[in-house]
C-alpha cells in the first residue's frame, strides 16, 4: 500500500511546486505593473567576483580532500576497520567543509579590500 503512495505523492508535490512558483511569479509581475515598473526589465547586478569566489571555493575543497587523505592515511594507515571508516568519513567531511569555508572567507577578504580601494 505505501509503495503506491510514493509516486502519487511525488507527482502531486511536483505539480504543487511548479504551480506555486508560477503563481508567485505572476503575482510578483502584477505587483510590478501596478507600481508602474516594467516587469520585462529585471535589474541584474553585476557579479565581478563570481569566478574568484567559485575558484577559491573549489581550491579549498580540493585542499580539504588532500589534507583529509593525508590525515586519514597518517592516522589509520592503509587498512581501516568499520569504526575507523566512520571516523575517516568524518575527517573527510570536516576537512572539505573547513577548507571550502576558508576559500569563501578569503574570497570575501579580497572583495572587501578591492571595494574599500574604490
MODADA-V701738 format. One line per field, one symbol per residue. ss: DSSP state (2 for helix, 1 for strand, 0 for the rest). phi: phi as a letter, one per 30 degrees, with the letter a starting at -180 (. if undefined). burial: 1 if it has 9 or more other C-alpha atoms within 8 Angstrom, else 0. A space follows every 50 residues. Layout:
BEGIN
ss->???
phi->???
burial->???
END
This chain:
BEGIN
ss->02222222222222222222222222222222220000000000000002 22222222222222222222222222000002222222222222222222 222222222222222220
phi->.ddddddddddddddddddddddddddddddddddicdddccdcddcdcd dddddddddddddddddddddddddcidcbdddddddddddddddddddd dddddddddddddddddd
burial->00000000000000000000000000001001100000000000000000 00100111111111101110111001000100011001001100111111 111101110010000000
END
